[in-house]
Amino acid sequence: MAQPVQWEGVYPALLTPFTADDQLDLPLFETNLHAQLEAGVHGLILGGSLGEASTLTRPEKITLLQTAQSVSNGRVPVLMNIAEQATREAVACAREAEAHGADGLMVLPPMRYYADPRETVVFFKTVAEATSLPIMIYNNPYDYKIMTTVAMFRELAELPNIQAVKESTRDLTNITRMRNAFGDRFRILGGVDTLAFEALVLGADGWVAGLVDAFPAETVAIYELTKAGQLDEARDIYRWFMPLLELDIHPKLVQYIKLAATATGIGSEHVRAPRLTLDAAEREQVWSLIQTQLACRPELTAVR
């Protein structure tokens, strides 16, 4: 059994590797998991946007969960993402994840339907009341059009297992708003790769990361150096990393980050339809960027 979820450190939003015939590529998934754990990540998140959640079946999600649990062997908590259209399906998925030993959940607001604040709060509360697992709310109005405001978090604070927020509003001042309103009641994890260093400097407890799927050591180094107060060293790595981190804020972030993981030997380009692999011109453009950054990959600085 993993350690309790601390909601701090680097939590990869893991890719889901597929084979050429559209099956889960579990050996490659295990390869990536080992790379993450060896780099020192602090938790694992399955079935998120980068994991192509909308195309996965529930049995496939459980297979990924069981594989991650086996590889992790209790070293870090393993979280399941909940991103369903109907409240009852979200509840069913949360209960299923708990029954299969997940250590926590990341929960998105209702998918497709543009819920108002009352509906969104009831959705989150209903899921939280259906499970004893600790929960991180994914606050991403940029992509999902629903903002979980400070006022809404005041209502959600009534439930002790709602413990953290993935802060993806792209408004860094929201970190300070949350701290001013709640102190340490909610743990805050930055959720936008291109704002991660800034979020950590402003007091975020961790980083739900994307390019970590291809560059786990660099991601963990930025987190550890920043938390140790070695800001110059962290910033130097972050500046090198930025052209790659920008792959995370593109509509084709899945294809782009899978290509980066292919370049570093811990992933493949296979995606599940309706996504398609990149056409030749776009692939060459992204591949060239990745290779340029790999050619000047920095030597990582140890935390003093």
C-alpha angles and dihedrals in degrees: 000000000000125000115269114278108268096181094223134107130027118335112184116218090220127224119232108230117213132193122237088264093053100258126130108275097218097172090056090044088055091049090056092045091054090050091051094048094045089053090055105251115174102220143355129236119201131198100015127141091285088048090060090243095175091061098046124097119226092249089052090053091052090049090053090048093051092047093050091048091051094049095041092046092194097310094119135008118266116217130196122215118229114206109153135151098224126049092228090054091050089051091048092050092048092051092045092051091050092048090054094050105263111165097215147342138243108207127200123201118259111307121234096356112090097226120199120232095270092049092046094051091048090049093053093043093049092053093045093049090053095061141037092217120115112254137212115200114221106222107192113142090161093069104018100036095227120106118202099210131202088257090055092048088055088063093042091052087074089076112072095205092061094087112150147026131219098221107215101143089114086227106110092193087070088075089061092044090055093046092048091050101041111012105206096339089110124037112224124215120184111237104187115080094208091056099038100106091046091049092052092048089052090055107271111159096221151341129256095205137198109184087049083085087073101022110033098155094052092048094051091045092056091050095046095044092048093049089048090055094248091132098158092055092045092048093052091056091043092054091051089047097049099089087054095042089057088067085072095065098054125098088242093051091131094056092041096050092043088054090051091050088050090054092052093046100247102094147028136230097241114123132176121251137285078047114071130197113262120279117247098264096047092043091053091050094052094039090053091053091049092049092048091056093043089055090061098033107157127240104248119245118227119233109255 
